[in-house]
């Protein structure tokens, strides 16, 4: 037997009186409403007198019948309405959340028990017409009103409508009306490829509830800028439907109800969002969720970024890549390829894998049995940068496996190792890169003698900012183009751009014009060939003259805390390792702080606000020579000068900076 809490005392439901329900039950015109309340007992139970008073809009049977087409239900199929998942939301929207009964209704917005507002309008006619407006601008017309109650206490009000049901605005309508926030998202939903999703977020959706993590217009603007496309190109993108579906969950999940874990999206089981609840803060795929907006069939959570499935999820989203996904999982590469990237994946179809297995006379199980060889084969299909079809050039980029790929661009057509990259199935956008479909498995070439020096390999591997920087250090560039053996740790273009903040610069141009640029570049060079197998934990002497600390994080090689994302790109004069961050050698401030004999000098620099001058975040990168007094020198100064009582007095001196 259910129980109902009333003022802290639990009463059996049979003892809970509901004058509102009794009134509806006794009306010959409200059989459908009665059936609906009996269907959603939580709403019926909540109407108990002890929980009131209540003001309710009560649609008649005729109103329910009139509303069926609005809900996409055949006129003769009223029973379907009672099976809708959103029936409870609709019923709660009929009940106004007030502290006392409201009769007559007065013009204005009023919050419903469902949580959304409805708007009451009262005409100025001699006989005023009262309407309550929800999703339909025409509203529902109140035909009669009554005070109801028990034992002579008429504490509730029931307002009857006969023309239609009062329906809350669905997700699509709520988003459409918030043009300053969601106009781009709505434009996406209006495209042909998302017609089914748009319907699912409307009233004629069978009653399904949805949760939408909705990128704002600013989020889409940032996304378009990052991809170098405009809104027209976005709306024409074949991947747009999957991108939008990745933001939508089936079911209504309020922020308060979020639990940490993965949630499948409309993109499919492969495209799962990672939700994290930390106190009152919710993040989705690492993005902080903002305000939530209620809808009649779900909820909208505002987010400041466009979410994207990773390259593995993109592959899982197509049945034509089941062989590839199976191989990725068997080779333990799923974690790598779901990382930050960016990656370009040349993805062989199932037919391509089957043809390859026939060629090498192996079954899929036999291929998976040699995990190392399979991992190498798959890594050969991945480039550690994002290469969209339109941006591809004839080049020989290094794969994650280490061997180079042979890209040939002829007009708009691209081949990789002679295999066509069809435009129709290219550019499958992911959050950490892009997937291009190919019709053959690429085979790792036999080991060959390198033909290019490390600078030329930097060009081939799209390290354009590094090449530009080396152009500003001609002596170092000449060394790296020579015959002596060197190791070059090459930061990606994104790494150079990100370095501006750490160096106190406004942008990449500022980084490339720094006085200390040569010092920074030399710190990325070792004067001998050091392949990944020789990058053991310890220190490597840089060409700049300070040591680069080397560590291992599982299978990852870390140099000065920076990950080597692509190792062993072999050159005629050494080796290139691609890294995802610009490394900075110890600054003057770092070296002084690390030596306790300069403790007082370091304190003096801090007191004089000069520490930043000798650190890396000094705009322009000015070089300095410092004659640094040791602690003993300062002790002698204090002892020999009666005007300086102690160290604190020294640090408080006017003109200390001078």
Secondary structure, DSSP 4 states (H G I P E B T S, - for coil): --EEEETTEEEEGGG---HHHHHHHT-TT-HHHHHHHHHSHHHHHHT-GGG---EEEEE-HHHHHHHTGGGT--TT-GGGGGG-TTHHHHHHHTEE--SS--SS--SEEEEBTTSSEEEEEE--SSS--EEEESSSTT-EEEEEEEEEEETTEEEEEEEEE-S----PPPHHHHHHH-HHHHHHHHHHHTSGGGHHHHHHTSSSSTT--EEEEEE-HHHHHHHHHHHT--HHHHHH-TTHHHHHHTTEEES---GGG--SEEEEETTEEEEEEEEEEETTEEEETTEEEEEEEEETTEEEEEESS-----HHHHHHT-GGGHHHHHHHHHTT-HHHHTSS--EEEEEE-HHHHHHHHHHHT--HHHHHHSHHHHHHHHHTTEESS---GGG--SB-PBBTTSSBP-EEEETTEEEETTEE--GGG--EEETTEEEEEESSPPPPPPP----S-HHHHHHHTT-HHHHHHHHT-HHHHHHHTSSS-EEEEEE-HHHHHHHHHHTT-SSHHHHHT-TTHHHHHHTTEESS---GGG--SEEEE-TTSSEEEEEEETTEEEETTEEEEEEEEEETTEEEEEESS---PPPHHHHHHH-GGGHHHHHHHHHTT-GGGGSS--TT----------HHHHHHHHHH-TT--SHHHHHT-TT---
